[in-house]
Amino acid sequence: MIEHLDSIPALVPKLLLHLLEGENLSQAATSLAVSQPAASKAIRRAESLLGFALIKRDARPLELTEEGRLVAQFARQRLEQETMLIRQLRMIRKEGAGVVKIASFGASASTHMLPRLFESVRRDLPKVSVGISEFNDDEALLALREGRVDFATIVDHEYLDLEIIPIVTDRLVALVHEDDPLALLPAISVADLETRHFILTKGGSEALIRAWFSTSGTPLQFKHTAVQLTSILAMIRSGLGVSIVAELAVPDFHPEIRVLPLTPEYPRRIGLARRSGSFSSHAAQRLWRYLCQHRESLLS
């Protein structure tokens, strides 16, 4: 008895499939471009290895045994799988079909930058699908470096191991309740916040906020933290404090909340990054090349 199907002649499952579909042995051999004696020899060799018959030789026309039908049905399933695989590979080659995985940090990227970016991609690369997973800044960068995603949104810095396409420029803004005296100011400085309860976002801008505070020589002191922007807005409405977030993260509708610029301003450039080297898929490679070719229009 054999241990692996590779032990029997590769011709046999195909021959049996042709017999199952109504051909005689001569026709089956001709369909597979072999001689009838070679076909008969291959079947006898397989039967010898298996220890049982695959065809009923006393039947006219030839019929398959139950075991022969099993092998023929296996051949049919494999043929169908090969046909499907070839169709998929052709589609990938022709249309760049596939799923591209992207790690995104915070609402700035997930709700503003990426949807606008891939609106144009959808028109030109309709077979490319995008799967977005949300992380904070450090986790998105780690997911990219570990190869769990194809691309990641990052705040543009110099990374020797990454290629980066700048996409959009954002800035930090202050969020205060509309009844707060700070709402009357034209801009918010570090000094304005020194005595206020501060709500620190954990959703992607924490490092930038700390850096903005440090520009004035004042370490960041915070009373509360929250990951979701909706939670931060609710806390401000409840009078629990004030906050600073990325401007692109702020929803268009934010009742009772004033959005104020910072002084000095603290802009940040957001880009899409990938690891240097090979792409994990043809779809990822095609999408990246598209973004590189259209980077000027993407930035406008």
HUSULHU-V506402 format. One record per residue. N is the residue number from 1. RES is the residue in one letter. PSI is psi in radians with two decimals (* if undefined). BURIAL is I if it has 9 or more other ideal C-beta (glycine too) atoms within 8 Angstrom, else O. Layout:
# HUSULHU-V506402
N:RES:PSI:BURIAL ; N:RES:PSI:BURIAL
This chain:
# HUSULHU-V506402
1:M:2.40:O ; 2:I:2.77:O ; 3:E:-0.39:O ; 4:H:2.52:O ; 5:L:-0.45:O ; 6:D:-0.26:O ; 7:S:-0.49:O ; 8:I:2.68:I ; 9:P:2.32:O ; 10:A:-0.40:O ; 11:L:-0.51:I ; 12:V:-0.90:I ; 13:P:-0.66:I ; 14:K:-0.71:I ; 15:L:-0.81:I ; 16:L:-0.60:I ; 17:L:-0.75:I ; 18:H:-0.70:I ; 19:L:-0.71:I ; 20:L:-0.57:I ; 21:E:0.16:O ; 22:G:-0.05:O ; 23:E:2.71:I ; 24:N:3.10:O ; 25:L:-0.65:I ; 26:S:-0.76:O ; 27:Q:-0.72:I ; 28:A:-0.75:I ; 29:A:-0.74:I ; 30:T:-0.71:O ; 31:S:-0.54:O ; 32:L:0.17:I ; 33:A:0.73:O ; 34:V:2.87:O ; 35:S:2.76:O ; 36:Q:-0.72:O ; 37:P:-0.67:O ; 38:A:-0.64:I ; 39:A:-0.78:I ; 40:S:-0.73:I ; 41:K:-0.72:O ; 42:A:-0.73:I ; 43:I:-0.75:I ; 44:R:-0.65:O ; 45:R:-0.76:I ; 46:A:-0.74:I ; 47:E:-0.68:I ; 48:S:-0.73:O ; 49:L:-0.66:I ; 50:L:-0.58:I ; 51:G:0.23:O ; 52:F:2.87:O ; 53:A:2.60:I ; 54:L:-0.38:I ; 55:I:2.69:I ; 56:K:1.82:I ; 57:R:-0.25:O ; 58:D:0.02:O ; 59:A:2.51:O ; 60:R:2.02:O ; 61:P:2.97:O ; 62:L:2.45:I ; 63:E:2.68:O ; 64:L:2.53:I ; 65:T:2.99:I ; 66:E:-0.66:O ; 67:E:-0.66:I ; 68:G:-0.65:I ; 69:R:-0.68:I ; 70:L:-0.79:O ; 71:V:-0.71:I ; 72:A:-0.71:I ; 73:Q:-0.63:I ; 74:F:-0.76:I ; 75:A:-0.68:I ; 76:R:-0.77:I ; 77:Q:-0.73:O ; 78:R:-0.67:I ; 79:L:-0.75:I ; 80:E:-0.73:O ; 81:Q:-0.71:O ; 82:E:-0.71:O ; 83:T:-0.75:O ; 84:M:-0.73:O ; 85:L:-0.78:O ; 86:I:-0.72:O ; 87:R:-0.75:O ; 88:Q:-0.74:I ; 89:L:-0.66:O ; 90:R:-0.71:O ; 91:M:-0.70:I ; 92:I:-0.78:I ; 93:R:-0.74:O ; 94:K:-0.74:O ; 95:E:0.00:O ; 96:G:0.50:I ; 97:A:2.54:I ; 98:G:3.04:I ; 99:V:2.27:I ; 100:V:2.19:I ; 101:K:2.26:I ; 102:I:2.30:I ; 103:A:2.21:I ; 104:S:2.50:I ; 105:F:2.25:I ; 106:G:3.06:I ; 107:A:-0.49:I ; 108:S:-0.84:I ; 109:A:-0.82:I ; 110:S:-0.63:I ; 111:T:-0.23:O ; 112:H:-1.05:I ; 113:M:-0.93:I ; 114:L:-0.78:I ; 115:P:-0.72:O ; 116:R:-0.70:O ; 117:L:-0.81:I ; 118:F:-0.02:I ; 119:E:-0.75:O ; 120:S:-0.62:I ; 121:V:-0.71:I ; 122:R:-0.62:O ; 123:R:-0.70:O ; 124:D:-0.44:O ; 125:L:1.19:I ; 126:P:-0.33:O ; 127:K:-0.06:I ; 128:V:2.15:I ; 129:S:2.64:O ; 130:V:2.26:I ; 131:G:2.09:O ; 132:I:2.23:I ; 133:S:2.40:I ; 134:E:2.35:O ; 135:F:3.06:I ; 136:N:3.12:I ; 137:D:-0.92:I ; 138:D:-0.68:O ; 139:E:-0.65:I ; 140:A:-0.75:I ; 141:L:-0.70:I ; 142:L:-0.74:I ; 143:A:-0.67:I ; 144:L:-0.83:I ; 145:R:-0.49:O ; 146:E:-0.07:O ; 147:G:0.26:O ; 148:R:-0.32:O ; 149:V:2.83:I ; 150:D:-0.77:I ; 151:F:2.87:I ; 152:A:2.50:I ; 153:T:2.32:I ; 154:I:2.75:I ; 155:V:2.22:I ; 156:D:1.93:I ; 157:H:3.13:O ; 158:E:2.02:O ; 159:Y:2.07:O ; 160:L:-0.44:O ; 161:D:0.10:O ; 162:L:2.60:I ; 163:E:2.38:O ; 164:I:2.33:I ; 165:I:1.96:I ; 166:P:2.37:I ; 167:I:-0.84:I ; 168:V:2.65:I ; 169:T:2.22:O ; 170:D:3.06:I ; 171:R:2.78:I ; 172:L:2.50:I ; 173:V:2.76:I ; 174:A:2.53:I ; 175:L:2.14:I ; 176:V:2.74:I ; 177:H:2.52:I ; 178:E:-0.39:O ; 179:D:-0.06:O ; 180:D:2.39:I ; 181:P:-0.47:O ; 182:L:-0.40:I ; 183:A:-0.31:I ; 184:L:-0.19:O ; 185:L:2.60:O ; 186:P:-0.47:O ; 187:A:2.78:O ; 188:I:2.28:I ; 189:S:2.98:I ; 190:V:-0.70:I ; 191:A:-0.60:O ; 192:D:-0.38:I ; 193:L:-0.08:I ; 194:E:-0.55:O ; 195:T:0.16:O ; 196:R:2.60:I ; 197:H:2.17:O ; 198:F:2.36:I ; 199:I:1.99:I ; 200:L:2.19:I ; 201:T:2.41:I ; 202:K:0.29:O ; 203:G:0.11:I ; 204:G:-0.23:I ; 205:S:0.15:I ; 206:E:-0.79:I ; 207:A:-0.68:O ; 208:L:-0.68:I ; 209:I:-0.77:I ; 210:R:-0.69:I ; 211:A:-0.66:I ; 212:W:-0.76:I ; 213:F:-0.71:I ; 214:S:-0.37:I ; 215:T:-0.42:I ; 216:S:0.14:O ; 217:G:0.33:O ; 218:T:2.10:O ; 219:P:2.58:O ; 220:L:2.24:I ; 221:Q:2.21:O ; 222:F:2.64:O ; 223:K:-0.67:O ; 224:H:2.81:I ; 225:T:2.71:O ; 226:A:2.59:I ; 227:V:-0.85:O ; 228:Q:2.39:O ; 229:L:-0.60:I ; 230:T:-0.61:O ; 231:S:-0.70:I ; 232:I:-0.77:I ; 233:L:-0.71:I ; 234:A:-0.67:O ; 235:M:-0.67:I ; 236:I:-0.75:I ; 237:R:-0.52:I ; 238:S:0.03:O ; 239:G:0.37:O ; 240:L:-0.18:I ; 241:G:-2.89:I ; 242:V:2.92:I ; 243:S:2.97:I ; 244:I:2.31:I ; 245:V:3.04:I ; 246:A:2.40:I ; 247:E:-0.70:I ; 248:L:-0.31:I ; 249:A:-0.31:I ; 250:V:2.22:I ; 251:P:2.73:O ; 252:D:-0.60:O ; 253:F:2.00:O ; 254:H:1.29:I ; 255:P:2.49:O ; 256:E:0.03:O ; 257:I:2.28:I ; 258:R:2.38:I ; 259:V:2.09:I ; 260:L:2.52:I ; 261:P:2.80:I ; 262:L:2.68:I ; 263:T:2.10:O ; 264:P:2.74:O ; 265:E:2.68:O ; 266:Y:1.49:I ; 267:P:2.80:O ; 268:R:2.50:I ; 269:R:2.21:I ; 270:I:2.36:I ; 271:G:3.00:I ; 272:L:2.25:I ; 273:A:2.70:I ; 274:R:2.74:I ; 275:R:2.46:I ; 276:S:2.57:O ; 277:G:-2.71:O ; 278:S:2.71:O ; 279:F:2.65:I ; 280:S:-0.29:O ; 281:S:2.82:I ; 282:H:-0.63:I ; 283:A:-0.76:I ; 284:A:-0.73:I ; 285:Q:-0.76:I ; 286:R:-0.71:I ; 287:L:-0.76:I ; 288:W:-0.76:I ; 289:R:-0.66:O ; 290:Y:-0.80:I ; 291:L:-0.68:I ; 292:C:-0.71:O ; 293:Q:-0.51:O ; 294:H:0.35:I ; 295:R:-0.60:I ; 296:E:-0.77:O ; 297:S:-0.55:O ; 298:L:-0.58:I ; 299:L:-0.31:O ; 300:S:*:O
